[in-house]
Amino acid sequence: MTASVRDDLLAAGLAVFDRVGFEAATVAAIRTRARASNGSFFHVFGSKKELAGALFLEVLRHYHAAVLAALDPVPDAGQGIDRLIRAHLGWVVTSRREARYLFEISRSEWGEDVRDAQRAQNARLAEGIECWRAPLVARGELLPMTPVMFVSQLIGPAQIFCRAFLSGRDRTDPRSEADTLIACAIRALMPPDRIRKQ
């Protein structure tokens, strides 16, 4: 079985889940969309749930890669805040279907293997952000706070705005609010004397 069959099934799963939701999606609809036989599907994935978990981890990996790419080359505090928020907003808009799947599908029914892989991927993202952030905190360029608080202040407001966009409640392109979101994050994350020097 080639990797392309797996990729075709994941792409088909994403399209079907996006159109009808996880519960209403069927293996038959996914196979039809991917032009794959029943045997091909079950050779790669044991169930719709297994495909959904694999798809979630794949989309999460793409999102994390887009976020971490914003930190290369290594930016100063203000640039990093700016780039990370713009990376988040940009990925949500340009990967709207994937973002809807990543941020809106229920994962309560997924097994521990998917949750363990998610935790591992999240830890790699947190480590990448922390490698950039920790020296800036030590130099007084970013306010000291826990990594979780930092990310919630950095991405939280943008994520709330993005969820409204993804659900269709607000049709405004989230990138149009980037400057405001960045200015708010800078005020929340940088010492006031450092902000004046920006």
N, C-alpha and C positions, 0 to 999 in steps of 0.2 A: 504494500500500500504506500503510495507516494505522499510526500508532505503536501502536495498540491490538493489531494483529495481532502485531507484534514482542513487545509485552508479554505477550500470551497465550502465544506460543511460549516465551518465557523462563520464565514461570511453569510451563508444562507441562514444560519441560526440567528445572526444579528438582525438580518432583514425581517425575518418572520417574527421574532420577539418584538421588534420595534413596531411592526404593523398590528399584531393582535395580542401582544403581551405573552408572558411566560406560560400562564395557565392554559390559555387557549391554543398555544402553539402545539403542533403535532410533529412527530418524527416524519410522517408522510409529507407534510408541507415542507419541512426542511430538506428532505431528500429530493423532492420535486424541484425545489428552487436550486439546489446544488447539482441537479442531474446525476444523482448518485443512486446506486441500487440499495436495497434493504441490507444486503450482505456487506456492502461497502460501509454503510453507516455503522452497523454493529461491529464491524471489524475495528473501527476507529474509536467509537464511543459506545459505552454500554447502555446509555439511556439519554433521553433529552436533558435530564438533570446533570449528567456528566458533561455533556456538551456545553451546557449553560455555565458550569463552573470553569471549564477550560477557557471559554470565551471571556468570562469575567477576568481571569488572570491575565489573559493576553491583552485585553483592553487596558487593564491596570498597568501592565508593563509599558505600553505605549504612552500612557498619560505620565507615568513617572519619568520616562525618558525625556519627554518634552519639557517637564519641569526642571529636571537636572541639567538639561542642555542650557538653560538660562544662566547657570552659574559658571559657564565656560566661555571665555576666560573669567577668572575669579574677579567679581566686581567688588566695589566698596559697598558700604551699608545701603546708601540711598539707591545706587544703581541696582543692587541685588533685589531690594524690595520692588523696585520698578519692574525689573525683568521677570521676577517670579510671578507677580500679579499679571503682567501682560502674557506670560506663557500660559498661565491657567486660563485666562479669558480667551486667548487665541485658540488653544486646543479645544475648548468647549464649543466655540463657534465653527471651527473648521472640521471638527470631528463630532458633530452634533448627535448623530445616531449612537456613536460609541459612548459619548458623554451621558446621554439619556440612559443607556444600558448600565453604565458604571455607577451612576449616582441615584438611579430610581428603581432598579429591579430589587425585589426582595431576595435576600440571601439566607433567610432563616432556615430554609430547608436543606441547605447545602451541607455536605459532610465536613468532618474535621480536616480531611486532607486539603480541601480548598481553603478553609479558614487558616490552616497552618501556612500554606503557601502565600496567602494574602498577608499574614502577619510578617512573614519573611520579606516580602516585597516592600511592605510599609516600613520595615526596619531599615532596609537599604536606602529608601528615600530619606528617612529621618536622619540617617548617618550622613548622607550627602549634604543635606541642608545644614546639619550641625557642624560639619567640617568647615563650611563657609562661615557660619554664624559665631561659633565659639571664640575665634581670635578677635572678632569685632566686638564682642561683649567684653573680652579681656582688655581691649584698648579703650573701652568706654564709648565706642561708636554705636553700639546697640544697647538698649536697656536690658539688664539682667532679668530673666524670667525662665520658667521651665520651657523645654522645647515644645511641649503640647500647647502651652499658652501662646508661645511665639507664632506657631502655625495657625492657631485659631484667630489671632489678631491679623495675621498676614492674609490668609486665604478666606477666613470665615465670611466677612462681608461680601467679598466677590462671589463666593459660593452661593450665598442666599440669593443674590441678584441673578446668578446663572441658573439656579433652579427655577426661578420664575420664567426665565427665557426658555429653558428646556421643556417646561410644562405647557408653554403657550400662554401663560397668564400675562406675560409682558413680551411684546414682540421686538422691543428695542435691542439692538445688537449690544451685548454687554461691553464690547470693546469701546463703545462711545463714552462709557463712564470710567474708563481706565484712569484718567488723570485724577478724578475725585477719589476713587478707591485708593490710589497710590498715595495721595496727599494725606488721607485719613490714616493709612497704615504707617506712614512715616511719623506722623504725630504720636501714634500709639507705640511705636517700636524704637524710636531714636530719642536720645536726650535732647531737650529743647536747645541747648547751646550748639549742638551738632547740626540741628535742622537749620539754624540761621546761616551756617556756613555752606549749605547746599547751593 
